[in-house]
Amino acid sequence: MKQWVLGASAVALFAAGSAAAADDVTLQLKWVTQAQFAGYYVALDQGFYEAEDLNVTIRPGGPDIAPPQVLAGGGADVIVEWMPAALAAREAGLPLVNIAQPYKRSGMMLTCRNDSGVTTIEDFPGETLGVWFFGNEYPFLTWMAKLGLSTEGGEDGVTVLRQGFNVDPLLQNQAACISTMTYNEYWQVIDAGFSDDDLTVFKYEDMGVSTLEDGLYVREERLEDPAFVDTMARFVRASMQGWQWAVENPEEAAMIVLEYDETGAQQEHHQIRMMGEVALLVEGSTGELDPADYQRTVESLLSAGSDPVITKEPEGAWTHMVTDQALN
């Protein structure tokens, strides 16, 4: 990962103890406080934001929080969102723009119990599959369309169970397979008493559905303001410093995340393990979006049969304006 350093202007301001007020930034996360977002909490805890003259507020997400809606309502300056949901929102009229992409790889999977009889893709027809919604369903729907499988049930299709953000449907035999992430729900299944040999895992990237996750998005019109672009460049630079620190110090990063978890619901061993898995997804990223990765995501979404996630090639959905300034 690129060695991030503070911008000269930020160092000068910080060292001189400038009396000017720091720039406020509110970040809305896609989910609850956990190691999935460790880079941002590390940047806050280790003073990387402060050194860039930023006063950052991190707002946790949850099952009833849609980051694009928060952004549309003015509740955040920047959000963490998956690209399929962001592009769908853009086509629907909310002009989201990707300004940085800390996550280089996807962690999304479908995890199946072998005793359900599902061990290959050919076993899907007639089965019930657990799927997250609220924008998280788009990769799944794209994959099923590529396989030619209806999501309306029946012997030749699959029945979709609207999965809550837990693994209960698999544990209780309500679904043959459920949505999981490499860094989170899969390990909840393991902790519930299953072994790797009891499960079959289908990674979306391996299935030809390569979509980007956990990018940083802002409203397009705000990028017309040079001061906002400068603020976002400093925010991205400090955030990537946080991610670099977290990758290099995974256990310490997990402990920092736990300190910011006001619910007290997260377990230490799970967060340490999660941070190790998340590090594999962000490792090697400079924060700059790779246009080839973006194009693969768009092509995956456009290929979703008669009901694609997006219906046309997006225009203006990403920019290097911020990362160019952050990197320089």
Secondary structure as GFF3:
##gff-version 3
##sequence-region A 1 328
A	DSSP	alpha_helix	8	16	.	.	.	ID=ss1
A	DSSP	beta_strand	23	28	.	.	.	ID=ss2
A	DSSP	three_ten_helix	35	37	.	.	.	ID=ss3
A	DSSP	alpha_helix	38	45	.	.	.	ID=ss4
A	DSSP	alpha_helix	48	51	.	.	.	ID=ss5
A	DSSP	beta_strand	54	59	.	.	.	ID=ss6
A	DSSP	alpha_helix	67	72	.	.	.	ID=ss7
A	DSSP	beta_strand	78	81	.	.	.	ID=ss8
A	DSSP	alpha_helix	83	91	.	.	.	ID=ss9
A	DSSP	beta_strand	96	100	.	.	.	ID=ss10
A	DSSP	beta_strand	108	113	.	.	.	ID=ss11
A	DSSP	three_ten_helix	114	116	.	.	.	ID=ss12
A	DSSP	three_ten_helix	121	123	.	.	.	ID=ss13
A	DSSP	beta_strand	128	131	.	.	.	ID=ss14
A	DSSP	alpha_helix	138	147	.	.	.	ID=ss15
A	DSSP	beta_strand	159	162	.	.	.	ID=ss16
A	DSSP	alpha_helix	168	171	.	.	.	ID=ss17
A	DSSP	beta_strand	177	181	.	.	.	ID=ss18
A	DSSP	alpha_helix	185	191	.	.	.	ID=ss19
A	DSSP	three_ten_helix	196	198	.	.	.	ID=ss20
A	DSSP	beta_strand	199	203	.	.	.	ID=ss21
A	DSSP	three_ten_helix	204	207	.	.	.	ID=ss22
A	DSSP	beta_strand	215	219	.	.	.	ID=ss23
A	DSSP	three_ten_helix	220	224	.	.	.	ID=ss24
A	DSSP	alpha_helix	226	248	.	.	.	ID=ss25
A	DSSP	alpha_helix	250	260	.	.	.	ID=ss26
A	DSSP	alpha_helix	268	282	.	.	.	ID=ss27
A	DSSP	alpha_helix	291	302	.	.	.	ID=ss28
A	DSSP	alpha_helix	321	327	.	.	.	ID=ss29
###
